[in-house]
Amino acid sequence: MKYTLKNEKIERYNDADSFSFPKYTSQLINWANQNAQGTRPVVVGQLSELFPEFIASGEEITIENWKKWYTKKYPRRF
């Protein structure tokens, strides 16, 4: 099963504002995250393993249910 989320939908789901950053900001953020290793599977989990587990839990597939399920499984990571 393949899901595609556009940035506009993610902004709406998170009730977030759209921001415009100065030139090179995204490169600096990516570089900082790369150095901090903040998105490694050991830190946030491996989505290719977690999402099938979430689906198998029987919960309705919604952003809210995913967030509840994930924070229950990893309470200190969210």
Backbone hydrogen bonds in HBPLUS format (Angstrom, degrees):
<---DONOR---> <-ACCEPTOR-->    atom                        ^
c    i                          cat <-CA-CA->   ^        H-A-AA   ^      H-
h    n   atom  resd res      DA  || num        DHA   H-A  angle D-A-AA Bond
n    s   type  num  typ     dist DA aas  dist angle  dist       angle   num
A0009-LYS N   A0006-LYS O   3.02 MM   3  5.40 122.0  2.37 107.2 120.8     1
A0010-ILE N   A0006-LYS O   3.08 MM   4  6.43 160.4  2.12 155.5 161.6     2
A0011-GLU N   A0007-ASN O   2.92 MM   4  6.15 159.1  1.96 152.1 157.3     3
A0012-ARG N   A0008-GLU O   3.08 MM   4  6.36 153.9  2.15 141.1 147.9     4
A0013-TYR N   A0009-LYS O   2.80 MM   4  6.08 164.1  1.83 157.5 161.6     5
A0014-ASN N   A0010-ILE O   2.96 MM   4  6.09 157.9  2.01 150.4 155.9     6
A0016-ALA N   A0011-GLU O   2.79 MM   5  4.84 163.0  1.82 148.5 151.3     7
A0015-ASP N   A0012-ARG O   3.11 MM   3  4.84 151.8  2.19  96.3 104.8     8
A0025-THR N   A0022-PRO O   3.18 MM   3  5.79 157.1  2.24 138.8 139.6     9
A0028-LEU N   A0024-TYR O   3.15 MM   4  6.41 155.4  2.21 148.0 154.3    10
A0029-ILE N   A0025-THR O   2.92 MM   4  6.22 158.5  1.97 156.2 162.4    11
A0030-ASN N   A0026-SER O   2.89 MM   4  6.05 164.6  1.91 149.9 154.3    12
A0031-TRP N   A0027-GLN O   2.92 MM   4  6.06 153.6  1.99 143.0 150.6    13
A0032-ALA N   A0028-LEU O   2.91 MM   4  6.10 161.2  1.95 148.4 153.2    14
A0033-ASN N   A0029-ILE O   2.93 MM   4  6.15 161.7  1.97 151.7 156.8    15
A0034-GLN N   A0030-ASN O   2.89 MM   4  6.02 151.0  1.97 143.5 151.9    16
A0035-ASN N   A0031-TRP O   2.99 MM   4  6.27 156.0  2.05 148.5 154.2    17
A0036-ALA N   A0032-ALA O   2.90 MM   4  6.14 152.9  1.98 146.6 154.7    18
A0037-GLN N   A0033-ASN O   2.75 MM   4  5.70 124.9  2.05 139.2 153.2    19
A0038-GLY N   A0033-ASN O   3.39 MM   5  5.63 150.1  2.49 141.1 148.4    20
A0043-VAL N   A0040-ARG O   2.83 MM   3  5.31 142.9  1.97 114.0 125.1    21
A0044-VAL N   A0040-ARG O   3.05 MM   4  6.38 162.8  2.08 161.1 165.3    22
A0045-GLY N   A0041-PRO O   2.65 MM   4  4.36 138.7  1.82 124.7 132.5    23
A0049-GLU N   A0046-GLN O   2.90 MM   3  5.50 150.1  1.99 117.2 126.4    24
A0050-LEU N   A0046-GLN O   2.87 MM   4  6.06 158.3  1.91 150.6 157.8    25
A0051-PHE N   A0047-LEU O   2.99 MM   4  5.70 175.7  1.99 148.9 150.3    26
A0054-PHE N   A0050-LEU O   2.87 MM   4  6.18 148.2  1.97 149.5 159.4    27
A0055-ILE N   A0051-PHE O   2.89 MM   4  6.20 159.4  1.93 155.9 161.0    28
A0056-ALA N   A0052-PRO O   2.95 MM   4  6.13 154.2  2.02 142.9 149.7    29
A0057-SER N   A0053-GLU O   3.14 MM   4  6.34 122.2  2.49 134.2 148.1    30
A0057-SER N   A0054-PHE O   3.07 MM   3  5.15 141.8  2.22  98.3 109.7    31
A0058-GLY N   A0055-ILE O   3.26 MM   3  5.93 166.2  2.28 115.2 119.3    32
A0066-TRP N   A0062-THR O   2.96 MM   4  6.13 157.7  2.01 148.8 155.3    33
A0067-LYS N   A0063-ILE O   2.91 MM   4  6.11 162.4  1.94 151.2 156.0    34
A0068-LYS N   A0064-GLU O   2.98 MM   4  6.27 160.1  2.02 149.1 154.2    35
A0069-TRP N   A0065-ASN O   2.87 MM   4  6.00 166.6  1.89 149.5 153.6    36
A0070-TYR N   A0066-TRP O   2.78 MM   4  5.90 169.0  1.79 156.7 160.1    37
A0071-THR N   A0067-LYS O   2.94 MM   4  6.00 166.7  1.96 148.9 153.0    38
A0072-LYS N   A0068-LYS O   2.98 MM   4  6.07 140.9  2.14 141.4 151.9    39
A0073-LYS N   A0069-TRP O   3.02 MM   4  6.28 152.2  2.10 146.0 153.4    40
A0074-TYR N   A0070-TYR O   2.72 MM   4  5.88 161.0  1.76 156.7 162.8    41
A0077-ARG N   A0074-TYR O   3.27 MM   3  5.57 168.9  2.28 116.3 119.6    42
